[in-house]
């Protein structure tokens, strides 16, 4: 398969990252099919994709008249047979559970054409964990996106069984949708940036869970020294606390590290209350106007909200 053969992109999982990836693909001319388990989820997701498009318009990245054309290239279905039909390329963003990902890929391996390339947007797993279960390991690799509103960097991570020509095709596809490609020479949990970011999250959560400092002061410390507009807890809100919790809990259970388990328990309190961050308008901070964005936050003049 050549890049020119890729026309129809199937997004498995219509959550926040699936929406962002799907919109980016449609923005660059691809036909996009969103798949999730219910039409209700899909209707909400496509509505949010239109809001994302309006944000792109407001920032001047697309013209107002382009938004309608982009949205016309996006459709959604909860029927796996219809979703898989004529799919050339898959991007998967289902929950960070290897068993769930393996089950979804195995299902779509039975339904998709033989030519279909499979990619996973996993944040912390590596493709070799589920490659054999996809049914087409030679056509499988990780293609990991960051928040497309603020970053155009993607990671391409093949596993030892990925065909070299497939790795190159995934790289070409990523470039075709305007991304800066970081290629990993070997598998690494967390890719490049996320490896660094996970260390920041771990240390920040450890400080908070042990009561060393408040969430706000931990963020102030980072923002004040590094001169950034957001701290680690604000970043976690943007990533989504359910995602951060799932990853933290998975590795805590896998390693048995007491501090990691404590950090997972700390996050679980928020997740259990439905405080998932930006997407629910409240996590460690309240949105759309978090206190860390106010002028007096660094000086401690603004109380957390």
Beta strands, then each sheet from edge to edge (+ up, - down):
strand 1: 8-12
strand 2: 31-35
strand 3: 74-77
strand 4: 89-92
strand 5: 117-120
strand 6: 140-145
strand 7: 153-158
strand 8: 180-183
sheet 1: 3+ 2+ 1+ 4+ 5+ 6+ 7- 8-
end
